[in-house]
Amino acid sequence: MLREMADPTPAIELVFEQVIRPRVAYLSEIVAEVLDIDANDAQVLRSVMSIQSQCHAAMPNPLSKRLMRDLAADAAFDDLAEHIAQFSLGGLSAVARQTT
Protein backbone atom coordinates (compact mmCIF):
# COMPACT_ATOMS: atom_id res chain seq x y z
CA MET A 1 0.00 0.00 0.00
CA LEU A 2 2.87 2.36 0.78
CA ARG A 3 4.32 1.73 -2.65
CA GLU A 4 0.97 2.48 -4.27
CA MET A 5 0.71 5.72 -2.33
CA ALA A 6 4.25 6.76 -3.25
CA ASP A 7 3.91 5.89 -6.93
CA PRO A 8 0.19 5.58 -7.76
CA THR A 9 -1.08 3.29 -10.48
CA PRO A 10 -4.69 2.81 -11.54
CA ALA A 11 -4.97 0.41 -8.59
CA ILE A 12 -5.02 3.41 -6.22
CA GLU A 13 -8.78 3.67 -6.78
CA LEU A 14 -9.22 0.08 -5.64
CA VAL A 15 -7.04 0.66 -2.58
CA PHE A 16 -8.98 3.81 -1.73
CA GLU A 17 -12.43 2.30 -2.17
CA GLN A 18 -11.78 -1.09 -0.58
CA VAL A 19 -9.26 -0.24 2.14
CA ILE A 20 -9.04 3.44 3.01
CA ARG A 21 -12.64 4.64 2.64
CA PRO A 22 -14.16 1.85 4.81
CA ARG A 23 -11.50 2.34 7.51
CA VAL A 24 -12.02 6.10 7.57
CA ALA A 25 -15.82 5.66 7.66
CA TYR A 26 -15.59 3.19 10.57
CA LEU A 27 -13.21 5.36 12.57
CA SER A 28 -15.23 8.50 11.76
CA GLU A 29 -18.32 6.98 13.35
CA ILE A 30 -16.38 6.20 16.52
CA VAL A 31 -14.75 9.63 16.67
CA ALA A 32 -18.07 11.39 15.98
CA GLU A 33 -19.65 9.48 18.84
CA VAL A 34 -16.82 10.39 21.22
CA LEU A 35 -17.00 14.06 20.16
CA ASP A 36 -20.81 14.01 20.07
CA ILE A 37 -20.86 15.71 16.67
CA ASP A 38 -21.85 14.72 13.14
CA ALA A 39 -19.52 12.27 11.40
CA ASN A 40 -19.21 14.70 8.47
CA ASP A 41 -17.87 17.51 10.66
CA ALA A 42 -14.37 18.64 9.65
CA GLN A 43 -13.13 18.05 13.22
CA VAL A 44 -13.96 14.38 12.84
CA LEU A 45 -11.91 13.91 9.67
CA ARG A 46 -8.97 15.84 11.14
CA SER A 47 -9.12 13.67 14.27
CA VAL A 48 -9.32 10.49 12.18
CA MET A 49 -6.28 11.58 10.20
CA SER A 50 -4.36 12.19 13.43
CA ILE A 51 -5.21 8.75 14.78
CA GLN A 52 -4.42 7.02 11.48
CA SER A 53 -1.10 8.85 11.24
CA GLN A 54 -0.01 7.43 14.57
CA CYS A 55 -0.85 3.93 13.38
CA HIS A 56 0.93 4.40 10.05
CA ALA A 57 4.06 5.67 11.80
CA ALA A 58 4.24 2.37 13.66
CA MET A 59 3.94 0.23 10.52
CA PRO A 60 7.11 -1.65 9.64
CA ASN A 61 9.31 0.57 7.50
CA PRO A 62 12.97 1.63 7.58
CA LEU A 63 12.24 4.68 9.75
CA SER A 64 9.98 3.06 12.32
CA LYS A 65 12.47 0.21 12.68
CA ARG A 66 15.15 2.75 13.60
CA LEU A 67 12.92 4.68 15.99
CA MET A 68 11.28 1.72 17.71
CA ARG A 69 13.71 -1.16 17.52
CA ASP A 70 11.73 -3.41 19.86
CA LEU A 71 8.36 -2.93 18.14
CA ALA A 72 8.39 -6.52 16.91
CA ALA A 73 8.12 -7.70 20.51
CA ASP A 74 4.52 -8.35 21.51
CA ALA A 75 4.84 -6.35 24.74
CA ALA A 76 6.24 -3.32 22.93
CA PHE A 77 3.48 -3.48 20.32
CA ASP A 78 0.84 -3.74 23.06
CA ASP A 79 2.40 -0.80 24.90
CA LEU A 80 2.38 1.28 21.71
CA ALA A 81 -1.25 0.37 20.99
CA GLU A 82 -2.21 1.40 24.52
CA HIS A 83 -0.30 4.67 24.14
CA ILE A 84 -2.01 5.47 20.84
CA ALA A 85 -5.41 4.79 22.41
CA GLN A 86 -4.70 6.95 25.49
CA PHE A 87 -3.11 9.74 23.46
CA SER A 88 -5.97 9.75 20.96
CA LEU A 89 -8.66 9.78 23.65
CA GLY A 90 -6.86 12.67 25.36
CA GLY A 91 -6.70 14.54 22.07
CA LEU A 92 -10.36 13.86 21.37
CA SER A 93 -11.22 15.13 24.84
CA ALA A 94 -9.43 18.39 24.06
CA VAL A 95 -11.18 18.68 20.70
CA ALA A 96 -14.55 18.00 22.37
CA ARG A 97 -13.96 20.86 24.80
CA GLN A 98 -13.32 23.21 21.87
CA THR A 99 -16.45 22.16 19.96
CA THR A 100 -18.89 22.69 22.83
N, C-alpha and C positions, 0 to 999 in steps of 0.2 A: 504494500500500500504506500509506503514511503517513496518507493521508486516511482510509482504512478503519480504521486503528488509532485515530485521533483521534476519529472519529465512526462507530462500527461500524454496519453494516447486516447483514442476514442473510448477505451475502457473506463476512463474517468467517470463517465456518466453512469455506468453500471456500479462502480464503487460508491459513487455519491448516493444513488437511489437505493441500493441494497444494503449498504453498510452505514454510511454517515447519516443520511436523513433519518432512518429509524432510530439510531442511537441518540441523535439530537432531540427527536420528538419525545422519546422515552424520558430522557433526562430533563427536558423542558417541563414536562408534566410534574415531575418531582420537585423541581426548583420552584415552579409556579405555586405549588401547594405550600411549600415551606415559606415562600415570600407572601403568600395570600394575595397574589395578583394574577392577571390573565397570562396564559402561556405565551401569548403573542407580544407581550410587553418587551421592549428593548432590554430592560434590566435582566429579564430571564435569559435571553440569548447571550448577553455579555457574561452572565454568571456561568452559563453552560460552557462557554468557550474557556473561561478560567479553569473550571473543573477539568475539562477535557485536556487542557494544556498540561496540567499537572500529571495526568495519566500518561500522556504521550511522552513527556520528559523522562518517564521511568521505563519506557519501552526499550528493549535491548538495541543499542546502537553504540557506535564508537565513543560518543561523548558520555552517555549515561554510564557506560562501563568504566570510564575513567573517574567519574564523579562518585559513583556508588559501587565500589568494587565488590561488596558482599551482597548485592541485590539478588543474586541467584540463590542465596540461602533462604529457606522458607521463612525463618524468623525475621530476617531483614525485610523481606517482601511484605509480610504481615504487618510489621512495624510501619512501613511506608504507606500501606493501604490505610491503616488507622490514622496516620498523620494527615493524609489527604482528606479523609472523612472529617476529622476534627477541624482542620484548617478551613475546609470548604464550608462547614456548618457555621464556623465563626464568621467567615466572610459573608455568608448569606444573612446571618443575624445583623451584621452591620448594614448591609444593603436594605434589609427590611426596615430598620430604623429610619433610613433616609426616605423610604417610599411612603411612610405613614404620616 
